[in-house]
Amino acid sequence: MALAPRRTILALGALLALAALAAVLGRPLLDWLEGREGAGTLVLSGNIEAHESVLGFKTVQSRIVELPFNEGQWVKQGTVVARADDSDYAQQVAVAEAGLAVQQRQHDSALQNREAALRTVSADEAELALRQADLRRNRDLRKKDFVSAAALDQAEAAYKQAEAVLARDRALAAAAERNVLVAEAGIHSAEESARLARIVRGYATLAAPFDGVVTTRQAELGEIVVPGTPVITIADLDHVWLRAYLNETDLSKARLGQEVTVTTDSYPGKRYWGRLSFIADKAEFTPKSVETHAERVTLVYRVKIDIDNPSHELVPGMPADAALAIAPR
């Protein structure tokens, strides 16, 4: 009868040993005992990558006159990292601004001409009103035979002349108004030309788009570059990502947006938190960096895990492992 408690103790000891083994393997004991699949942790291995920006001069063909940073140096967002000789482009800006000044003077002249034309029309209208009243008066006097027919003819001719002058000056005023509109359009065109010249001149200066480290300097001081030539590459180490590959059989075990724990051999015992942000929609063969042919022919899906890296401990090329929690099925 004393054997029963002993067997119970042995059974409990075996269960505890199994629990410890399951904990080491990263799989809950209950799931293992019940034989359920899909519970536990999926581990992916890969390398740290950084978001990089390759900077080059746009539409500028000139000589580099400033290149203050070397590879490995840190730069702040907005810091000038390269500058090309912009004397030609500065001259274009000066020419465009001079053209703008000319258009503004023409606009001022057009405004003055319009003002003069409008005043002339006002005077013509007053003269026409006077001639109309004079004609009316002469007609009344002619009915009473107080004025001659010649005097009435002169009054009618004066009225018609004043009417024609008013029509002419109104046409000139309309032309002056159109000239103002043309001058305003000329100012707008000159302003846009000057703005474009300043923008092109700004292309001769390269500034860091974010805080980062210079990873590659593709050009040297004094070198003549053409538009689009890479000059300097900056990597964002505040937000890195892990490139890894997921087996086709494990595709259903990963979810976009799920939290991921990342570890590295360089910092043993330290964990970094990430998020699964991308899973490729097409499978590919395992990269050739894998040693054995049997593993290289396995279909895998490329994944991307975004990681916050405020301490800059994770650097591009560093091997890392990512642990994804697998939900029970």
Kinemage of the C-alpha trace (Angstrom):
@kinemage 1
@onewidth
@group {chain A} dominant
@subgroup {mainchain}
@vectorlist {calphas} color= white
{ca met a 1} P 0.000 0.000 0.000
{ca ala a 2} L 2.955 2.315 0.523
{ca leu a 3} L 3.805 2.074 -3.147
{ca ala a 4} L 0.826 4.229 -4.257
{ca pro a 5} L 2.074 7.501 -2.765
{ca arg a 6} L 5.520 6.733 -4.143
{ca arg a 7} L 4.098 6.188 -7.638
{ca thr a 8} L 2.168 9.437 -7.323
{ca ile a 9} L 5.338 11.285 -6.417
{ca leu a 10} L 7.170 9.724 -9.358
{ca ala a 11} L 4.341 10.662 -11.722
{ca leu a 12} L 4.359 14.251 -10.472
{ca gly a 13} L 8.127 14.341 -10.903
{ca ala a 14} L 7.789 13.130 -14.479
{ca leu a 15} L 5.185 15.774 -15.227
{ca leu a 16} L 7.400 18.486 -13.776
{ca ala a 17} L 10.303 17.246 -15.888
{ca leu a 18} L 8.102 17.352 -18.982
{ca ala a 19} L 6.985 20.857 -18.089
{ca ala a 20} L 10.587 21.986 -17.741
{ca leu a 21} L 11.466 20.392 -21.091
{ca ala a 22} L 8.473 22.029 -22.736
{ca ala a 23} L 9.460 25.401 -21.307
{ca val a 24} L 12.970 25.004 -22.711
{ca leu a 25} L 11.549 24.117 -26.110
{ca gly a 26} L 9.255 27.136 -25.990
{ca arg a 27} L 6.036 25.083 -26.175
{ca pro a 28} L 3.344 25.034 -23.491
{ca leu a 29} L 3.034 21.717 -21.708
{ca leu a 30} L -0.733 21.571 -22.057
{ca asp a 31} L -0.515 22.004 -25.820
{ca trp a 32} L 2.115 19.280 -26.037
{ca leu a 33} L 0.096 16.875 -23.897
{ca glu a 34} L -3.073 17.513 -25.891
{ca gly a 35} L -1.202 17.156 -29.207
{ca arg a 36} L -2.424 20.475 -30.616
{ca glu a 37} L -0.438 21.981 -33.491
{ca gly a 38} L 0.228 25.687 -34.096
{ca ala a 39} L 0.811 26.698 -30.475
{ca gly a 40} L 4.182 27.964 -29.325
{ca thr a 41} L 6.841 30.139 -30.933
{ca leu a 42} L 8.082 30.399 -34.492
{ca val a 43} L 11.702 31.508 -34.796
{ca leu a 44} L 12.984 33.238 -37.951
{ca ser a 45} L 16.582 34.143 -38.665
{ca gly a 46} L 17.811 36.949 -40.866
{ca asn a 47} L 19.875 40.109 -41.046
{ca ile a 48} L 19.286 43.659 -39.935
{ca glu a 49} L 18.669 46.192 -42.701
{ca ala a 50} L 18.336 49.972 -42.563
{ca his a 51} L 16.150 52.347 -44.520
{ca glu a 52} L 18.604 54.137 -46.800
{ca ser a 53} L 18.310 57.279 -48.885
{ca val a 54} L 20.650 57.671 -51.856
{ca leu a 55} L 21.087 61.391 -52.518
{ca gly a 56} L 22.050 62.893 -55.852
{ca phe a 57} L 21.769 66.242 -57.629
{ca lys a 58} L 18.593 66.730 -59.666
{ca thr a 59} L 18.926 68.484 -63.043
{ca val a 60} L 22.297 69.870 -61.915
{ca gln a 61} L 25.530 69.212 -63.763
{ca ser a 62} L 28.351 70.887 -61.910
{ca arg a 63} L 31.422 70.445 -59.730
{ca ile a 64} L 31.120 69.394 -56.088
{ca val a 65} L 32.490 72.193 -53.907
{ca glu a 66} L 31.378 70.971 -50.482
{ca leu a 67} L 31.281 67.423 -49.084
{ca pro a 68} L 31.736 67.816 -45.318
{ca phe a 69} L 30.914 64.309 -44.052
{ca asn a 70} L 32.730 61.009 -44.296
{ca glu a 71} L 31.372 57.494 -44.034
{ca gly a 72} L 30.304 56.573 -40.525
{ca gln a 73} L 29.539 60.125 -39.427
{ca trp a 74} L 26.152 61.087 -38.003
{ca val a 75} L 24.083 63.839 -39.542
{ca lys a 76} L 20.950 65.624 -38.398
{ca gln a 77} L 17.891 66.127 -40.555
{ca gly a 78} L 18.306 69.217 -42.754
{ca thr a 79} L 22.105 69.282 -42.470
{ca val a 80} L 23.853 70.109 -45.759
{ca val a 81} L 25.770 66.999 -46.793
{ca ala a 82} L 26.868 68.097 -50.271
{ca arg a 83} L 26.902 71.242 -52.366
{ca ala a 84} L 27.681 71.813 -56.041
{ca asp a 85} L 28.930 74.992 -57.691
{ca asp a 86} L 25.743 76.983 -58.301
{ca ser a 87} L 27.181 80.139 -59.891
{ca asp a 88} L 25.486 79.399 -63.231
{ca tyr a 89} L 22.163 78.782 -61.536
{ca ala a 90} L 22.563 81.912 -59.397
{ca gln a 91} L 22.958 83.878 -62.619
{ca gln a 92} L 19.774 82.327 -63.977
{ca val a 93} L 17.987 83.455 -60.832
{ca ala a 94} L 19.314 86.987 -61.318
{ca val a 95} L 18.135 87.036 -64.955
{ca ala a 96} L 14.693 85.743 -63.964
{ca glu a 97} L 14.354 88.321 -61.190
{ca ala a 98} L 15.393 91.095 -63.597
{ca gly a 99} L 12.715 89.916 -66.020
{ca leu a 100} L 10.206 90.030 -63.178
{ca ala a 101} L 11.204 93.621 -62.406
{ca val a 102} L 10.643 94.568 -66.067
{ca gln a 103} L 7.204 93.007 -66.050
{ca gln a 104} L 6.310 94.865 -62.860
{ca arg a 105} L 7.304 98.193 -64.445
{ca gln a 106} L 5.270 97.368 -67.534
{ca his a 107} L 2.354 96.598 -65.283
{ca asp a 108} L 2.730 99.947 -63.534
{ca ser a 109} L 2.803 101.681 -66.924
{ca ala a 110} L -0.303 99.779 -68.035
{ca leu a 111} L -2.124 100.836 -64.881
{ca gln a 112} L -1.246 104.485 -65.532
{ca asn a 113} L -2.402 104.242 -69.151
{ca arg a 114} L -5.681 102.704 -68.051
{ca glu a 115} L -6.199 105.456 -65.498
{ca ala a 116} L -5.524 108.115 -68.136
{ca ala a 117} L -7.865 106.404 -70.594
{ca leu a 118} L -10.658 106.262 -68.030
{ca arg a 119} L -10.243 109.951 -67.235
{ca thr a 120} L -10.364 110.765 -70.931
{ca val a 121} L -13.596 108.809 -71.240
{ca ser a 122} L -15.038 110.751 -68.329
{ca ala a 123} L -14.126 114.024 -70.029
{ca asp a 124} L -15.609 112.803 -73.307
{ca glu a 125} L -18.853 111.869 -71.567
{ca ala a 126} L -19.071 115.340 -70.057
{ca glu a 127} L -18.355 116.921 -73.458
{ca leu a 128} L -21.000 114.733 -75.103
{ca ala a 129} L -23.555 115.726 -72.480
{ca leu a 130} L -22.735 119.403 -73.104
{ca arg a 131} L -23.040 119.022 -76.872
{ca gln a 132} L -26.330 117.153 -76.464
{ca ala a 133} L -27.777 119.944 -74.328
{ca asp a 134} L -26.515 122.527 -76.835
{ca leu a 135} L -28.146 120.633 -79.694
{ca arg a 136} L -31.428 120.379 -77.837
{ca arg a 137} L -31.379 124.099 -77.107
{ca asn a 138} L -30.607 124.994 -80.725
{ca arg a 139} L -33.434 122.818 -81.954
{ca asp a 140} L -35.886 124.563 -79.648
{ca leu a 141} L -34.617 127.978 -80.732
{ca arg a 142} L -34.798 126.968 -84.393
{ca lys a 143} L -38.481 126.148 -83.997
{ca lys a 144} L -38.987 129.716 -82.804
{ca asp a 145} L -36.740 130.991 -85.594
{ca phe a 146} L -34.271 132.466 -83.082
{ca val a 147} L -31.233 130.738 -84.647
{ca ser a 148} L -30.266 130.015 -88.178
{ca ala a 149} L -30.219 126.621 -89.853
{ca ala a 150} L -26.433 126.848 -90.083
{ca ala a 151} L -26.140 127.239 -86.309
{ca leu a 152} L -28.306 124.163 -85.823
{ca asp a 153} L -26.145 122.241 -88.290
{ca gln a 154} L -23.044 123.211 -86.364
{ca ala a 155} L -24.610 122.039 -83.082
{ca glu a 156} L -25.534 118.707 -84.646
{ca ala a 157} L -22.025 118.257 -86.059
{ca ala a 158} L -20.455 119.069 -82.701
{ca tyr a 159} L -22.678 116.520 -81.005
{ca lys a 160} L -21.787 113.793 -83.512
{ca gln a 161} L -18.103 114.633 -83.189
{ca ala a 162} L -18.263 114.369 -79.387
{ca glu a 163} L -20.084 111.064 -79.745
{ca ala a 164} L -17.385 109.689 -82.034
{ca val a 165} L -14.601 110.868 -79.740
{ca leu a 166} L -16.270 109.123 -76.808
{ca ala a 167} L -16.575 105.871 -78.757
{ca arg a 168} L -12.902 106.084 -79.770
{ca asp a 169} L -11.691 106.779 -76.239
{ca arg a 170} L -13.859 104.020 -74.825
{ca ala a 171} L -12.178 101.606 -77.235
{ca leu a 172} L -8.783 102.907 -76.131
{ca ala a 173} L -9.800 102.416 -72.483
{ca ala a 174} L -10.827 98.823 -73.246
{ca ala a 175} L -7.441 98.251 -74.900
{ca ala a 176} L -5.726 99.756 -71.862
{ca glu a 177} L -7.676 97.349 -69.644
{ca arg a 178} L -6.522 94.423 -71.778
{ca asn a 179} L -2.943 95.678 -71.540
{ca val a 180} L -3.259 95.605 -67.753
{ca leu a 181} L -4.413 91.998 -67.907
{ca val a 182} L -1.521 91.129 -70.234
{ca ala a 183} L 0.925 92.824 -67.860
{ca glu a 184} L -0.536 90.899 -64.912
{ca ala a 185} L -0.096 87.649 -66.839
{ca gly a 186} L 3.476 88.703 -67.650
{ca ile a 187} L 4.158 89.260 -63.947
{ca his a 188} L 2.738 85.842 -63.117
{ca ser a 189} L 4.879 84.202 -65.795
{ca ala a 190} L 7.991 86.055 -64.619
{ca glu a 191} L 7.286 85.100 -61.009
{ca glu a 192} L 6.990 81.448 -61.975
{ca ser a 193} L 10.206 81.660 -63.991
{ca ala a 194} L 12.014 83.197 -61.033
{ca arg a 195} L 10.561 80.574 -58.703
{ca leu a 196} L 11.703 77.806 -61.055
{ca ala a 197} L 15.195 79.325 -61.260
{ca arg a 198} L 15.410 79.409 -57.471
{ca ile a 199} L 14.197 75.811 -57.244
{ca val a 200} L 16.813 74.646 -59.753
{ca arg a 201} L 19.477 76.523 -57.843
{ca gly a 202} L 18.305 74.753 -54.687
{ca tyr a 203} L 18.994 71.421 -56.383
{ca ala a 204} L 22.692 72.246 -56.072
{ca thr a 205} L 22.433 71.622 -52.318
{ca leu a 206} L 21.813 68.205 -50.778
{ca ala a 207} L 20.420 68.026 -47.237
{ca ala a 208} L 19.897 65.010 -45.004
{ca pro a 209} L 16.237 63.909 -45.200
{ca phe a 210} L 16.369 62.428 -41.679
{ca asp a 211} L 18.708 61.835 -38.768
{ca gly a 212} L 21.093 59.076 -39.784
{ca val a 213} L 24.578 57.882 -40.510
{ca val a 214} L 26.525 58.242 -43.746
{ca thr a 215} L 27.002 54.713 -45.031
{ca thr a 216} L 28.489 55.420 -48.466
{ca arg a 217} L 30.129 58.423 -50.106
{ca gln a 218} L 29.951 57.729 -53.830
{ca ala a 219} L 31.586 61.004 -54.950
{ca glu a 220} L 34.557 63.124 -53.974
{ca leu a 221} L 35.238 66.832 -53.573
{ca gly a 222} L 35.899 68.528 -56.897
{ca glu a 223} L 34.261 65.777 -58.929
{ca ile a 224} L 31.920 66.807 -61.737
{ca val a 225} L 28.574 65.067 -61.424
{ca val a 226} L 25.645 64.761 -63.798
{ca pro a 227} L 21.973 64.713 -62.813
{ca gly a 228} L 21.002 61.577 -60.945
{ca thr a 229} L 24.533 60.517 -60.028
{ca pro a 230} L 24.593 59.045 -56.482
{ca val a 231} L 26.660 61.274 -54.218
{ca ile a 232} L 26.019 60.120 -50.668
{ca thr a 233} L 23.915 57.462 -48.925
{ca ile a 234} L 22.367 57.998 -45.498
{ca ala a 235} L 20.865 55.216 -43.378
{ca asp a 236} L 18.152 55.699 -40.756
{ca leu a 237} L 19.322 53.702 -37.729
{ca asp a 238} L 16.486 54.897 -35.486
{ca his a 239} L 14.120 52.549 -37.318
{ca val a 240} L 15.734 49.432 -38.750
{ca trp a 241} L 14.139 46.251 -40.025
{ca leu a 242} L 14.909 42.569 -40.125
{ca arg a 243} L 14.897 40.732 -43.439
{ca ala a 244} L 13.925 37.101 -42.863
{ca tyr a 245} L 12.275 34.245 -44.723
{ca leu a 246} L 9.217 32.262 -43.747
{ca asn a 247} L 8.744 28.660 -44.831
{ca glu a 248} L 5.693 28.003 -46.946
{ca thr a 249} L 4.376 25.561 -44.352
{ca asp a 250} L 4.584 28.269 -41.669
{ca leu a 251} L 2.820 30.945 -43.700
{ca ser a 252} L -0.490 30.529 -41.831
{ca lys a 253} L 1.246 30.947 -38.481
{ca ala a 254} L 2.293 34.581 -39.045
{ca arg a 255} L 0.034 37.625 -39.005
{ca leu a 256} L 0.726 41.100 -40.299
{ca gly a 257} L 1.041 43.590 -37.479
{ca gln a 258} L 1.840 41.080 -34.757
{ca glu a 259} L 4.523 41.861 -32.216
{ca val a 260} L 7.868 40.152 -32.589
{ca thr a 261} L 10.743 39.657 -30.164
{ca val a 262} L 14.173 40.115 -31.745
{ca thr a 263} L 17.461 38.913 -30.260
{ca thr a 264} L 21.069 38.991 -31.441
{ca asp a 265} L 24.272 37.170 -30.539
{ca ser a 266} L 26.003 40.543 -30.204
{ca tyr a 267} L 23.851 41.476 -27.216
{ca pro a 268} L 22.936 38.182 -25.514
{ca gly a 269} L 20.001 38.369 -23.154
{ca lys a 270} L 18.722 41.647 -24.616
{ca arg a 271} L 15.409 41.770 -26.458
{ca tyr a 272} L 14.172 44.238 -29.014
{ca trp a 273} L 10.527 44.674 -29.914
{ca gly a 274} L 9.373 44.730 -33.494
{ca arg a 275} L 6.321 44.370 -35.678
{ca leu a 276} L 5.737 42.132 -38.674
{ca ser a 277} L 5.001 44.717 -41.357
{ca phe a 278} L 5.347 42.828 -44.631
{ca ile a 279} L 4.906 39.333 -46.034
{ca ala a 280} L 5.712 38.811 -49.710
{ca asp a 281} L 2.771 37.764 -51.849
{ca lys a 282} L 4.948 35.483 -53.989
{ca ala a 283} L 7.162 32.615 -52.887
{ca glu a 284} L 10.821 32.394 -53.871
{ca phe a 285} L 13.632 29.944 -53.423
{ca thr a 286} L 15.749 30.278 -50.329
{ca pro a 287} L 18.611 32.756 -50.974
{ca lys a 288} L 21.887 31.274 -52.207
{ca ser a 289} L 23.617 32.292 -49.005
{ca val a 290} L 22.094 29.164 -47.452
{ca glu a 291} L 24.778 26.506 -47.467
{ca thr a 292} L 23.064 23.292 -48.527
{ca his a 293} L 21.327 22.753 -51.854
{ca ala a 294} L 18.474 20.921 -50.134
{ca glu a 295} L 17.672 24.053 -48.139
{ca arg a 296} L 18.120 26.410 -51.079
{ca val a 297} L 15.380 24.781 -53.138
{ca thr a 298} L 12.807 25.258 -50.366
{ca leu a 299} L 10.076 27.767 -51.190
{ca val a 300} L 10.001 30.645 -48.725
{ca tyr a 301} L 8.283 34.020 -48.338
{ca arg a 302} L 10.293 37.115 -47.579
{ca val a 303} L 9.128 39.010 -44.491
{ca lys a 304} L 9.984 42.382 -43.042
{ca ile a 305} L 10.015 43.146 -39.331
{ca asp a 306} L 10.206 46.809 -38.311
{ca ile a 307} L 12.258 47.458 -35.179
{ca asp a 308} L 12.722 50.619 -33.129
{ca asn a 309} L 16.435 51.137 -32.549
{ca pro a 310} L 16.879 54.290 -30.444
{ca ser a 311} L 20.173 53.074 -28.974
{ca his a 312} L 21.559 52.294 -32.472
{ca glu a 313} L 22.802 48.919 -31.266
{ca leu a 314} L 21.343 47.151 -34.272
{ca val a 315} L 23.360 47.896 -37.391
{ca pro a 316} L 22.930 46.791 -41.022
{ca gly a 317} L 24.217 43.296 -41.736
{ca met a 318} L 23.960 42.092 -38.129
{ca pro a 319} L 22.449 38.588 -37.832
{ca ala a 320} L 19.341 38.419 -35.661
{ca asp a 321} L 16.572 36.044 -34.664
{ca ala a 322} L 12.890 36.902 -34.453
{ca ala a 323} L 10.414 35.005 -32.288
{ca leu a 324} L 6.763 35.118 -33.326
{ca ala a 325} L 4.050 33.828 -31.014
{ca ile a 326} L 1.849 31.294 -32.788
{ca ala a 327} L -1.840 31.387 -31.964
{ca pro a 328} L -3.477 27.995 -31.195
{ca arg a 329} L -5.515 26.505 -34.018
